[in-house]
């Protein structure tokens, strides 16, 4: 029987966000938006979903007078992404 794919990570944009975050300590919203090509509104919704699941942490603040949102992956997020990758590997072994 094939493993269940995490539906939260089975979204192209959410998977892209997690893939970016797993390789860095933290990154700002603008960088993620530029790398994914997503609209600010859609990206914001997807980041909220990942944050609500505990997969990422979001820190909002300011750099001078400019608002800044910084994201980082959590240990739970690293584990979830690893599990997702392993599940995909099981599909590819068939």
N, C-alpha and C positions, 0 to 999 in steps of 0.2 A: 504494500500500500504506500502511496506517495505521501510525503509530509505536507501539511497544510502550510501555504505561504501566508505570512503575516499580511493581512489586508491593508494595514497602515503603511507598510513599506512597498506594497505592490502598486503604488501610484508612481508614475514616472517622475513627477516633480519632487515628491517626498523622498524617493530613493536617491535622486540627484542631490538633494540637500544633505542627506545622511552621508552620501559618498564624499561630498566636499568636506564635511565636518570631521569625518573619521581620520583624515590626514593632517589636521591642523589642531592647534590648541584652542583657538577661537577665531571667528571671522565675523565681519560686519555684514549687515543686511544688504548693503549696496553691492558688495562683492558677490554674494550669492545670487542676487538678482542679475548682475552682469553675466555671471557664468552660466546661469540656467536660461536666460532670455525670458523669464517669467515676468508678468506684470507685477507691480508692487502689491496690488490688492490680492491677487491669487497667491503670491508667495507668502504674504502675511497670514492668510487663512491656513495654508499648509504648515507654516511654522507654528501656529497656534495649536494645531492638531498634534504635531510631534511633541510640543511642550506639554500639552495636557496628558499625553501618554507617558511622560517622564523620559522620553528618548533624548531630548535636548533641554538645555537651560537657556533662557533668554534674559539678557540684561539690557535694560533701557536706561539711557543717560544722555549726556550732552558732551560734545567736544566744542568747547567755547559756547557759542549760542546755537550750534547746529545739533539737532537731535541725532542720536546714534543708537542703533540696536545691534548688540553683539550676541552671537549664538555659539554654543559649544555643545558637543555631544556628551552625554552622561555615560557612566559605566553600564547602565541599563540599556542605553541606546547602542553601545558597542556590542553588547551581548545579543540584542535583537537583530542587528545588522549581520552579525556573524551567523546567527541561526538562519536568517533569510538566505544568505549566500550558501550555506550548507544544504538547505532545502532545494535551492535551484540546482546545485550539483547533483542531488539525487534525481531530479527530473532529467538531467542531461545524461545520466548513466543508463537510462533505459534504452 
